[in-house]
Amino acid sequence: IPDEKAVDGSALHRWVESNKIYASGLIVSAYIEQYSHWNAMESLSSLLKKHNIPGLYG
């Protein structure tokens, strides 16, 4: 997950499109805890926990 607090010269969020997550849950077939995107600041798991969104995988 990219830095949620990063803003550009116009004070617009640089990497995120909304102030909140609108999904009520997330289900994926596979999940890897070690993220590797060059712009990642935190894992998907930590973002879901921070916003109290349940997630399932498998």
N, C-alpha and C positions, 0 to 999 in steps of 0.2 A: 504494500500500500504506500503510495507516495506521501510526501509531507503535506498534511492537511492545512498547515498554517502558511505555506509559501504563497506569496502574492506577487503579481507583476507590477510594472510601473503605474498602472491604473488602479491599483488596490483590488484587483480581481483575483480570485483564487487561481493559482497557476495550474494545478494538476487535478483538482476535483471540480465537479460540475454542480454540486448541491451542498447545502449545509448539513443535511442529514441523510440517513439511509432509509429508503422507503420500503424495502423488503421486510417482511415479517419473519423470514427464515431463509436459510440457504441449504440446499441439498446438492452434493457433488458426488461423482462416482469415485474419484481419487483425490487425495490431498497429501501434499508434501510439506512438512513443517519448515524446512529450510528454504526460504525465498531467495531468489537470485536475480531479480530484475535490477538493473543499474540504478533505478530511481526509488527503490523500496526503502521505506523508513521503519515499517513494522509489518508483521505477518497478517494474513487474512484472519487468522484465529484471534489475534489480539484486537483487531478492529471490531470483529463480531462481539467479543466480550465487552469491549468498551461501550458499545451501543446496545447491549443486552439483547442480541439477536441470536437465536438458536441456530446451530449448524449441524448437519449430519453428513457423513461420508461412508462409502463402502458399497 
